[in-house]
Amino acid sequence: MLEGSALDGDWTRNLPKAEMTIVVMEGVLEYFSKQQVKTCLNMLCDNFEHGYLLAELHHPFLAKNSKHHDAVKHTNATFGWGTKSAEEYLPLEPRLKVISETSYDKEMKKYSIRGKLFAIIGKNINNRLAVFKW
């Protein structure tokens, strides 16, 4: 764990350079604007020759309705840019390739009736785990 801004490349200088880098951004990109996501992706690809990015993505519906979301409704936080597909990240950073994308609904529906209903009613509106490679 490193302290620092995901939008400022200074923190990348504190990491050892390796043949492969794995970056996990859970609960990060969903708060950024489209331009901030682009800045972050460009910085990662510029500072690490090869790597994987595991990122939590959210749907535009959640971005528009963040004031009702249980994770942020009692805070000053808001969700930023949302996408319907991880493919929407590729024009922001052409070095990225989508390896996989999985909706959290797939896992949630195993554990509760609410999860099963949400998987049917809100299909792919829930957050998703996307794996990118560059």
N, C-alpha and C positions, 0 to 999 in steps of 0.2 A: 504494500500500500504506500502510495506517495501522496503527499499533500501538494496541491497546486491546481491551477485552472486547466481544464481540458482544452481550452481555447488558446492557451499560451504554451508554445513548444519548449519552454525552459525545462520543464520536468523531464522531458525525454533525454536531456543531456546527462541525467543522473542514473540512467539505466545502462547496463552493459549491452554492447552491440553483439548480436548473435545472428546465426544464420536464419533463425526463425523467431518471430516475436508473437506472442498471444496477448491480445488486449481484450479485457472484459469490460463492457460499458453497460451495466445494468443500472437502470434508474438515472441515466445521464442524458442521452441524446433526446429523450422525450421532452425535455425542458428547453431545448434549443430551437431557434428559428431555422429556417431552411439554410440561410447564409451561414449561421453558426455551425450547423451540421457539416456543411461544405468545408468550412475552415478547419474543423476538427479532423475530418477525413483526409484532407490534403496534408495536414501536419503529420498525421500518422504515416502516410505513404511516403512523405518526403524524408522523414527521420528514421524509418526502419525499412531496410531494403526488401524484406519479405515478411509476411505475417498473416495472422488470422485475427479477425475482429468478431467477437461474439457480442451482439448488440440487441438490446431490448427496443423494439419498435412499437409504435401505436398507430391506430387508425385516425383519420381526420375527425371522425365523430367524437373521439375522446378529446382531441385538441379543442374542439369547439365547445365541449361540455365539461371542461376541467373543474368548473365551480361546483359541480355536483359529485365529482369523484371522491370517494372516501379517503384516498391518499393525500389529497391536497385541499379539500373544501374548507378546512379549518386553518389554512395557512395563507400566505400571500403568494404562494407559488401558482403558476399556471403552466399548462402543457403548451409546448410549441408546435412545430410542424409535424403533421402526421401523414402517414402514407398507407395506401392500400396494399402495397407490395414492396418487398425489399429491392426489387428492380428499379424503383424510383430513386434509389441512392446512386445508381451507376452513372448517370449524367453528371453528378456532382464530383465524382472522382473516378475517371475512366480506368484507373489501374485496378479497381476492385472488381471482383467476380463474386456472384452469389453462389455459395456452396449449398446452403439449405435455409429453409424458413419454416418454422413450426408455430402454430397458434398455441397459446397457453390453454385454450379450450380443450385440446386433446388430452391434456393431463388432468385438468380440473373436473372434467366430466366423469372421471373414475371415482371421485370421492364424495360427491354430494348431488342431491337432486337439483339444487341451485346451479351447480356446475353443468349438469346435463341440460337444463333448460337454457342456460346462457349459450351453450355450444350450439343449440338449435336456433334460438331466436337471434342471438347476436353474433352469428358465425363470422369469424375473422375480424370482429370489431374489438375484441379483446387484444391485449398486447401479444406480441410475437417475438420469438427468439430467432434472430437471423445470424447466420455464419457467413462471413465474407473472407475472401483471400486476396492478397495482392502479392 
